[in-house]
Amino acid sequence: MVERSELHEGMVVWTHRGEKLGHVVEVTDEGLIVEKGLLVWRKDYAVPLDDVREVIADEVYLNHGPDSLLSGPREISRPARRTTH
């Protein structure tokens, strides 16, 4: 099992088939929040630590594909991020 300490913001997240899913925007006690998509199509998904197969070279590999994230109640709402100039 992957330890929470191995995960950090900004890591790229891959499916079990090697498809890029998104990137880590937050690490919580239960797992991580993965941001998928761009701009107005951006969605955030909660991924439990048990769903992480391994961490290699600062990248996260999941035990499943995007269908698992998109079909369940894992989508979460997060406040809009502020940008600074």
N, C-alpha and C positions, 0 to 999 in steps of 0.2 A: 504494500500500500504506500502511496505517496504521502509524504509528510507536508503539512501546511507550510512549514519553513522553506520548502523547495519552490514555492510559488510566489510570484510577485507581479505587480502591475506591469503591463506592457508585453508580457509573453505572448507569442503567437500560439493559437490553439488549433489543432488538427484533428480530423475525424479518424476513425479506425482504418479508413481506406486511404488516408494521406491527403484528404481534401482540406484546404484551409477553411476554417470555420469563422475565425475572428481573432480577437485578442482579449487578454485579461484586463479588466478595468478596475477590479477590486477583489481582494482576498478576504473572506469572512471566516468565522470560526467553523462554519459548516462546509465551506467549499470555496468556489470562486464565481465571479460574475463575468460572463463572456459577452462582449459587444460584437454583434454581427451586423453587417451592412454599413451603408454610408448615408450621411446626411439625413434626409427625411425618412429613409427606409431603415434607419438604425433601430435595432432592438437589443435588449439586454436579457440574458438568460442565466438563471441560477444553475450551477453545475456542482453536485455534491462531490466531495473528495473521492468517494467510492467509484465514481464514473471516470476518474483519471487513471489511465493505464500506466503511463510513465512520463517522466520528464527527462528530455535529452537535449543537451546543448541549449538550454534556455527556451525550449519549446515544449508545449503540453500536448500529449497524445491521449485521446479519449478511447473508451471501450466501445463506443457506438458512433453512429453517424448523425447527421443533422436532423433526420426524421424523429429521432428520440427526443430532441430538444423542442422541435416545433410542434409535436403532437400532444405534449403534456402540459400541465399547468406551470411550467417553469418560466414562462416569460414574466418579467418583472417591470415595474415602472420605476424609473429613477428620475430625480430632478434634472432639469436641463443643466448642462455644464456652462459655466461662464467662460468666455474667452477674454484674455487680457491683451492689450496692445501696447 
